[in-house]
């Protein structure tokens, strides 16, 4: 049995439901007498909303097309491009998630290498015409070709595998460093995926040297074919720099330091990728590709990938169809927005509403100075967008015109959606809504950005509490993708539907949350922080407790997070949760001392510990080890999540994870938190069935 037969028997039956990307071949006569090109168009038969991907069937389809092309003697070149707006976006992730044996994982790696490398090893030159998004295996197809052109309109070029817990396994770690140098390759393979999966535009990829030529979208294929003809006739010579003498060791060492800073060893994929990039300097193609196969097989059978694929599914699918959201047809139209308050959070919200909804937004505050500062902040942020080329001069003027201020709430009379962003005190928010309700129309939605207070108590005195809804942003508003949309007992479906519609227009991912203390993210982070601080109060050295959870690879350590949100805010939320659940949420007297001291946290500006702040936590006599603190925190999180699910705070554990990924920045490789707790044996019963965010049972 040949390798192809073995791979077919191992892979195709399990992937019977694969959406197959076909390799459609047509002959193109190149201009200038350059000869005939066999042009392959990758096309799965759907429009751009379902991009081309490669599973086993698609790989065999491309292999068959290449076999037919290789048998011909009349061709001057072969080209490969994608259907409109899409080149290809990588491997079929559903197929990857279904793999249950290491030999299957090795087979998919070897099959991809076998097929793609044929493009670069034909007796005729090969050209990749990257007309649209090219990610993962899609970009690797192009890297195997002799030459590449790219459209300036391409929205996304990336090798995102490390983001999910994989490595580029079809040639990316070997071919890209040799093409553009190790430092630039590391940017695409490691740094960008670990920076919230950052993508490159077509022009950026061209600047890095990923492509040899760039053309405008309108006539991209025609110009690419003309360019290819000139290359074949020798009228255009493609010159590339050699990277043999680059400092590969330094590039890899620098990247390893950054990965350690971000992940602290928590996820193996970026480290394996760096090993492979280092190997690319001296390895033959066979050796390098075999090493990729081994790495791919190890990682495909690992926990981090399964959790990463689970996270990807949450963000790409569940976030777009929020559990429990009412019929979108019930949503009311929003033509004007009111924002109560003109502080930093309110100003950020005002700008976002103006940019995304393109409707008038009016801010109110107590005096002209605060109001002027808030509106001025919005206008200054618009100027920054203009300077960066994010908006045109006309758009900037329009945005500034949309955001205005008023000292009276009468300006809300014709608003359809009013949100408050005032001091986190129940009596203050009640007064605000009483004043707003007196002037707005009967259909106006009243939204609160509270992070922890009860909506039921907030709306108790309203004439129409059914139009009150929680609309909890995360800071910074423009960046953080999560909205916790909170349903109070009285909130009606029209109000809720309007909130979800506004969230979609703001390009946020919304999760429906019950009216419960601190909702999801702040409740879990407060329980998390509370256990760490309690350990320090008991005598655990602050630095020991601070780094006790490093192996989770969280975006920041507990006391660094406290410094970001502010000790006063952290103390206030802890007090709110202590009032609701005194047996599980404590209030640290030492935290109160830190707040009273006026210090911003336990760190100095140079990120060293402030001895005076650390001294405020001294005095405990029962220290714990780092391992004991870690176990204490994880047990507390498992307990709190189960209680939240029992209380119906969210519909399912998946919503807890979605909130932690999007609202707290917890890593994809954890799957949020519940898969990690399942794997650790701390969730009893399991939060997720075996095979969900874990290897198939």
N, C-alpha and C positions, 0 to 999 in steps of 0.2 A: 504494500500500500504506500503511495506517495505521500509526501508531507501535505499536499493540498487535500488529498482524500481524508487523511487523518484529521486535519483541521475542520473539514466539512462535517465529518461525523461527530466531532466533539461540540461544534458550535451552532450549526444551523437549526437543529431540532429545538433547542432551548430558546432560540430567537425567532420562532415561527411568526410572531406578531410584529416583527421589525418593519418599520416604514422604510422601504428600500430606496436608496438613492441610486438611480440608474446612471449609466455612463453612455450617453447618446452621442454617436460618432457621425460626423459629416465631413466631407472633403471641402476645403477652401483653397481656391487658387490665389496665391499670394501675389501682390503687385510687383512690378519690376522684374518679372520673369524669375522670381525666387523659387518657384516650384509649388508643389501641393502640400498643404498641411492637413493632417487628420485632426480635426478639432473635436475634443470631448467636452460635452456640456453635462455637468452634474445636475441632476434634476430628480427630485423625489415625487414629482407630480402635483405638489401643492404650491400655494402662493408663498410669499415671503414670510407669512406668519408661522409657517412650519418649515424651518430651515433644513437644508441638507445635512444629514449626519451619516456616519459610517458604522454599520453593524456588519456581521459576517456576510450577509447576503449582498450588501452594497459593495463590500470589498471584493467578493467573488465576481460581481458584475463588472467592476472596474478592471479586474484581472483579465476577464474574458475579452473586454474591449482592447486591452493592451496586447493580448496574444494575437488578435486579428491584425492589429497594427504592425506588430513585430514581424508577421509573416509576409508583409508587403515589401516590395522593392521600389515602388514608384513614389515614395514620400520623401520630402525634403525635411519635414519636421512634424512634431506632434504638439498640440496645444491643449490646455485644459482650462475651462472657465466654469462659472456657475450659472444657474438660472437667474432671472432678474433680481437684483438687489442682494443676492446671497451667493457666496462662493461655497463654503461648507463650514460648519461649526463644531466639527469634531466627532468623537465616538458617540455611539448610541448609549446613553447613560442607563436607560432601562435595561438594556442587555447586560451592562456591567453589573448592575445591582442583582441580577438573577444568577450570576455565576456562583457555583457552590464548591468547585474543586480547583486546586492550583493548576492542574494540567489544562483546564479550560482557559485560565488567565494567561498561562504561557502561550497557549495556542493563538489567542487573539492578538497578542503582541507580535508573535512570529508572522502571523498572516498579514498584519498591517505592514510590517517591514518588507515582507516578500513582494507585496503588491506595489507599495509606494516607490521602493527603490528601483523598480523596473523603469519608472519614468526617467530616472537619471542614468540608466544603464543601457538604454536603447542605442542602436548604432546611429541614430539621428538625434539632433538637438531637441530638447523639450522646453516648452514655454508655459508658464502659469500666468493667466490673465485674471488677476484678483479683482473681480468686479463688485464684490460686496463683502459682507462680514466673513472673516476667516479666523477661526479660533481652533485651538487644540489641533486635532488631526487634520482639520481643513488647512491650517497654516502649514502643517508638516507636509501635506501633499505638494504645496507650492515650493517648499524648501528642497524637495527632492528633484525639482526640475532644474534644467540647465540655466534658464533665465526666468525673470519675473517682471511683470508690469503690475501696477496697482492704480486703482481709481482714486482720485483725490476726494471723492465722496464716500469712501468706505467708512462706515461709522465705528467699526470695532475690529481691531487686530489684536490677538492675545494668545498666550499659552497659559490658560487658567488652571491647569491641572493641580498645581500645588495648593490652590485655594480649596480644592475638594479633597485633598489627601492623596493625590497621584503625582506622577511625573509625566512630562511629555514622553510617550513611550513608542512613538513611531518615527524616531529620527531627530526629534527636536533638540535634545540635549547634545547631540553629536554634530549636527549640521549647522545650527545657528551660531554657536561660538566661533566656528571656523569661518563663517560668512561675515559676521559683523564684530567679532572679537568677544572675549569672555565677559568683560564688564558690561557691555551693552546687552549681551545675551542674558546675563544674570538679571538685568532689569526686567526683561520680558518673562523669563522663566520663574524667577523667585520674587523679586521685589514688588512688581506690580500685583501679582496674585495676593501677596500678603498685605497690600495696601488697599483693602476693600475691593479686590479684584479689578484693579484699574485697567482700562482698555486704551489702546492707541487709536487715533484716527489714521486714515490713509496717509496723509501728508507726514505725520510723525513717524510712521513706519518707514516711509521712503527716506526720511532724513537719517534714520538709524542705519540705512543700508539694506533693509530687508528686501526691497525691490530695486531693480535696475533702472526703471523708468516710471514716470507717473503721468497720467492723462486725465482730462476732465471727464465727468460721468456721461455727458451727452453723446459723445462719439468715442467712448472708451475702447470698445472692441475694434472698431475700424482703425483707430490710431495705433492700437496695440499690434494689429496685424501688419500695418505698414512698418512699424518699428521692427517687428520680427523679420520682415522681408529684408530690411536694411542690414540687420545683424547677419542674416544668412548670406547676403551678397558681399559682406565685408565693408559696406558703406558706413556702418556704425560699429564701433569697437567698444565692447564692454570691459572696462578696467575695474578691477577690484583690489583692495589693499590686502596684503598678507598679514595675518595676525599671529604668525609663529613666534615673533619676538615680543609680543605683548606680555605683560607681567601677569600671567595666569594665576600664579600662587597668591599674589596680593589681592587680585580681584575676588578670588574664592574666599580668602581669609577675611576680607572686609565684609563680604556678604554673610559669611558664617557668624560674624560678630553681630550683625544686624538681626539675623534670624534668632540668635540667642536672646537678644534684647526683646524681641517680639514674642517668642514662643517658649523660651527657656527650656527647650528640648521636648516640648509637649507633643509635637507632631513630626513623624519621621520623614514625610515627603520632601520638604525643602532641603533637608540634609542629604537625602538620597540624590536629589537633583544636583546639588553642588558637587557631590562625588562624581556624578556622571559628566558634568561639565568639565571638571578637572581631568577626567579620563580622556575627554575628547582631544586633548592636546597631542597625545601620542598614540592613541588606539587606532587600529585599522577599522574600516567600516564594519567588518564582520564582528570584531571584538566589541566595538561600541554598541552595535545593535543587540548583540547577545546580552550585554550588561543591562541595556534598557529592558529587554525581555524579562530578565531576572527581577529587576526592581519593580516592574509593572506587576508581575505575578505576586510578589511579596505584598505589595500595597493593595492590590485588588482583593486579596484575602485578609486584609487587615480591618480592624475596628474603625479606624479613623476615616477610611474611605466610605464605609457604609453610613457612618454618621454624617459625613460630608454630603453624600448623595441625598440623604434624608433632609438635611438642611436646605440643599438646593431645591428639592421638591417643595418644601414649605414656602420658600421665598418666591419660587416661580409659579406655583399653583395655588396652594392654600391661601396665600396672601391676596391673590386675585379673586378668590371666591370666599370671602370671610364667612365662617360658620355662624349661623344665626342671624345674619343680616336680613332685614325685611325686603320685600319686593321693591326694586329700584324705581318702579313706576309710581310709587307713592311719594317720591322725593319732590319737594317744592323747588321752584326756580329761585336762585339767589342772584339778585341784581345789584345789591349793595351790602357791604359788610361794616359793622361797627366793632371797634375794639376799645374796651374800657381799660384805661391805663396807657401810659406812654413810656414805660420803662424799657429796658433792653429786650426782654422777652416779648412784650407787646409790639415793639418796633419790628422785631424779626418776623412776627406773625403778620403784621400789616403789609410788609414787603412781599411776603410769600403769597398772601391773598391777592394782592395787586398783580403780581407776575403771572400767577396761574389762572386766576378767575377772570382777570382783566375787567374788573368792576371797581367802582369807587369804594374807597376804604377810608373811614373817618375814625381818628383817635380822639379820646377825651381824657382829660386829667384835671387835677385840682387847681392848677395855676398855669399862667402863661409860660413860665420858665420851664416847667417839666414838659409841657406840651411842645414847646419849641424845640427842646432837646430831643424829644422822641421823633417828631417829624423831620428834624434836621438829620438825625441818625439814618432814617430811611433814605433821604435824599443823598447823603454821603455814600451809602451803600450802593445806590444806583450809579453814582459817579464812578465807583470802583468797578462795577460791572461794565460800564462804558469803556473805561481805560483798559480793561482786559479783553475787549472785543466781544463780550458776552451779549451785549445788546447794542443796537444802533443808536445814533443820536436821536432819531425820531422816537424810538422805543423808550429811551431814557427820559425824554421830555414827557412822553405820555404817562410813564410810571410815576414821575414826580407829580403830575397833574392829578393822578388818581388818588394819591395819599394826602389827606388834609387833616387838620385838627380843629377841635371845637372845645370850648370850656363848658358847654352845656350838653346834656344828653338829648336835647330836642333834635340834635342832628341825626339821631337814630330813627326818627319818625318814619322814614321810608326804607329803613334797612330790613333785610330779610333774614339776616344772620348776625347776631351780636355775641361776641365772646369776651369774657372778662379775663384779665391777667393782672389782678391786683394782689395785695398782700394776702398770704395764706392764713387767713383768720376768718372763721365762720361768720362772725357778726358783720365783718366788713363786706364779705361777699353777699350776705343776705341784703344788706342795705343797698348795695350796687344793683342787685336784681330787682328790688322793689322800685328803685328809681327808673330803671330801664323799662320795666313792664308798664309803667305809667305812661310812657310815650310811644312805644312801638305798636305796630299793627298786630291784629289777632293771630296772623300766620307766622310771625317772626320767631325763629328758633333762638333760644337762649342757651348759650354754650359756656361751660366753665373749663378753664385750663388747670383746675386744681389737681395736685399730684397725690392727695391723700385724704381729703375731706369727704364727708358723706353728702351725696347729692340729695338724698331724701330730706336731711335736715336743712340743707341749703334752700330747698324749694318749698319747705313746709308752709311758708306764709304767702307763697305766690297764688294769685288768682287762677293761674293756669299752669300748674306744675308739670303737666303732660308735655310741655314744650321745652323743658329743661333737659340737657344732655351733657355728658362729660366729653370733652374734646382735648385729651391730654397729649400735648406735644412733648418732645424731648429736645434737650439743648445740645448743640445749636439747631435751631428750628429748620434752617434751610438744608442741613446735612442729614440729620437723623431721620430714617425712613418710617419710623413707627408712629402710629396714632392709636392710643387706647381710647376707643369710643365706649363711653360708660352709660349703661341703661339704668336709670333710677326706676323704682317701682312704678312711678306714674308716667314715665316717658312713653309717648305713643309712637306707633309705627311710622307715621309721616315724619315726625321729628327725627327719628332714628335713621330713616331712609335718606333724609336730607343730609344728615351728618355724614353718612357713608358716601353719598354722592359728592359732597364737598371734599372729603378726604381723597377720593379718586381724582378729582380735578386738581388737587394740590400735589398729586403724584406721590401720595403716601400709601403705605400698607396699613390697613386698619384692622384691628382685632376687637371684637365685641367683648366687653367686660361687664360683669355684674357690679352693682354699686356696693363695693366692699372696701374696707380700709386699705388705702394705698394701692388698690387695684392689683396689678401683676408685678411689673418690674420693680417698683419701689418697695413693694412688700418683700419680695425675695432678696433684693439687695440689702434692705434694712435687717432682715434676719441674718443674712450672711455677715454683714458688718457687725451686727450686735454680738455674734458669737466670737468674732476675732477680737473685738474690743473687750469683751468680758474676759477672755483669756489673758489679755494684757493687764486688765484691772486685777486679776488674780495673781499676777507676778510673772507671767511669761514675758521675756524680753520683747520689746516692741518689734525689733528687727526680725526675731524668730517668727512671731505671729504674722508679720507683714509678708514674709516669703514662704509661708507654710503651704500655699496653694499654687506655687509657681508652676508645678507640673501640669496644671490645667491649661496653661498658655493664655490666661485671661488678658484682656487689653490693658489692664493696669492693676497694680496691687491695691489692697483694701484701703490703706491710708492715703495712697495717691488719689484714689477715687474720692475719698472724703474731702481731700483738699480741692478737688475739682468742683464738687457740688457746694462746698462750704460747710464748715462745722456747724454753723447755726441752722442751716437747712437740714443737715443730717440729724441734729438733735431734735428739731421740731417734728420730723417724720417719726423718729423713734418714740417720742412722747405720744404722738397720735396713735401709733400702733400699740404702745404699752397700755394706753387707756382702753383699747379694744380687746387686746389679748395679753393681759399682764403676766400670764404664766409662761409665755414664750418670748415676749419682747421686753427686754430690760431697758432702763435708762441709766447710762453710765454717769456717775457723779464726776468722774475725771473728764468726761466729754464736756460736761457743763463748765468745768474749770477752764478747759481749752477755749470754749466759746467766750467765757467771761474775760479771758486774757486778751481777746482781740486778735489772736494769732490766726493766720489763714489756714493753719494745719500744722503738721509735724515736720514739714520739709522747709528748708531755706530755699531761696531763689536758685542756688546752684545744685539743688536736689539732694544735698546732704541733710541728715537729720538735725533738727533744731534741738540742742540739748535742753533748753528751757521747756520746750513743748513736751519732750520725752519725759522730763522730770515730773510733769503734771500727772503722769500715769504710774508713777512709782508707788511702792508701798504694799503690793500684794505679796502673799507668802506661800502660794501654792502654784508654782510655775508648771507649764506643760511643755512637752517637746513639740517640735514642728509637726511630727506625724500625728500627735494627739490633737493638735489644733485642727489640722486638716480633716481628720475623721469626725471631729465634733461639728465642724462647719457642714460637711457633706451630709451627715445624719440630720442636722437641722433643716437643710434644704429639702431632703427627701420627705421629712415629716411635714414641712410647710406646704410643699406641692401637693401631697396627698390630701391634706386638709382643704386646700383651695379647690381641688377637683371635687371633693365630697360636698363642698359648699356650693359648687356650680359657678365659681367665679369666672371660668371660661368653659367652653364646650368640651375640650379634650386636652390631653397632655401636649398635643401638637401645638396648641395655641400658646401654652406656657413657653415652649421652645422658640416659637416664632417671635414672641415678645422679647425673650432674652437675646436672641440673635440680632434683631432689628433695633431694639430699644436700649440694650446694654452693651452691644458689640461683642457678645460672647462668640467664640470661634465656631466656624463651620465644622471643624474636626471634632468638636464636642457634640454636635447635633443640638446645640442649645445647652440643656442640662440633663433632661430625663434619660437619654440613651446612655450617658456616662454613669448616671446613678444605677441604671439597670445593669450595666457591665460590671460595676463595682460591687454588686450584690447588696446595695443599701436600700433599694426600692423593693418593698415587700407589701403587696404583690408588685410585679413589674408594672411600670407605667406603659410600656409598649410591648406588643406581642413579639416573640422571637421572629427574626427575619425582617422586622421593621427597624431600620438603623443598626442592624447587626447582620451577621452572616445568616443565610437561610437555614432554618431548622432541619 
